[in-house]
Amino acid sequence: MQVPWSNRTRVVVISLGILFSIWLLVTIQPIIKPIIIAALIGYVLDPLIRQSQRRFRLGRRWAVALVYFSVLATLLIVPSTLAPVAIEQAKGLAGYLINIERQMEAALSQPVIFLGQPLQLGQLLAEFLKSTTDLLNPEVESALSVLETTSISLAWVLIILVSTYYFLLDWERLRDWFIRLAPDEIQPDVRQLLHEMNLVWQAYLHGTFVLMVVVAIVFTLVWLAVGLPGAIILGLLTGLLTIIPEIGPAVAAILAVLVAFFQGSDFLPISNFWFALLIFAIYFVLIQIKVIWLRPRIMKRFLHLNEGLIFVAIIAATVLWGILGALLIIPMLSTAGILGRYLRSRLLHQEPWPVTAPATIPAIQVELDQESPPTDTVEVFDQVVPTR
């Protein structure tokens, strides 16, 4: 019979384990973001895997191979097909922005009379930008860190692709392994918590993807209809930046208004000022429709969070963790809310998931047919109406 460890031995082992975990996290820190991206991609594709298993009656491995390589082929074919149009639109937008910069420099070079005193707005703007450059650089680098690690470095791209494949292959095993880590008595609670978190993340990630596509199509068609220069690239950019709530669409709106103000419409007979005002009005109306009606309807399960809290959290996450943080902060807040409600209920000795008393159908005594042998058997039907 083995001698149980003493309390001192347990403390030493736990301390060494914590120190080793911290050292490991610090060592592998550069690959944490690619691994998180791979897990997100695997999570988004997992429903397609299950649907393929049911529809084609495939094993997990074959379903993963079918979906994984189909998605890769789509990502290679679609951009190569649309590349000529996108490149032409991007070149046009770059030319517009260069022209806008020159016009702004010419306008700022002229002094403005304010209270009888001439003000050099160009000099003031240059000093302001110089004073804020050092402060903005870390945030810009942080916001672009995910793009750098996934597009510039081939190693990170390979890590994401390979990790995504194995996440898809072992997703169910990883979930069951995580549940088994908990003590036996709370494993049902862990399973229920994972179920609720899964609903939140599915509603957010899948809904965000659909929202990006819808926003890109709508804005592209509207900008083409009013004759906005660079309409296709600006519409696609608006849809892409929707992935960063609140901040992304605002950046796209600023670009669209600037292009409208300095370039004007391709065919509408109105001044640049009124055209820019029209673009802003259209953007404002469409964004309100998206926020009030479209986003809740697409996501099906609206995440009930305070709008002010969402805005502050997105800004803070963008500064601290970049684009990836801005993308994940909303479902992370909802997940924290689920965990908080569960812990509060357990600490207060309350039921985390209260259920009402089950409604039962009263016992029914069945009269036997006269032709059947006499018996005293009574058939009882107890049907429990599910409450969840």
Secondary structure, DSSP 4 states (H G I P E B T S, - for coil): -PPPPPHHHHHHHHHHHHHHHHHHHHHTGGGHHHHHHHHHHHHHHHHHHHHHHHHHT--HHHHHHHHHHHHHHHHHHHHHHHHHHHHHHHHHHHHHHHHHHHHHHHHHTS-EEETTEEE-HHHHHHHHHHHHHHHHHHHHHHHHHHHIIIII-HHHHHHHHHHHHHHHHTHHHHHHHHHHTS-GGGHHHHHHHHHHHHHHHHHHHHHHHHHHHHHHHHHHHHHHHHT-TTHHHHHHHHHHHTTSTTHHHHHHHHHHHHHHHHH--SS--S-HHHHHHHHHHHHHHHHHHIIIIIHHHHHSS-----HHHHHHHHHHHHHHHHHHHHHHHHHHHHHHHHHHHHHHHHHTT--SS--PPPP-PPP-PPPPPTTSPP---------PPP--
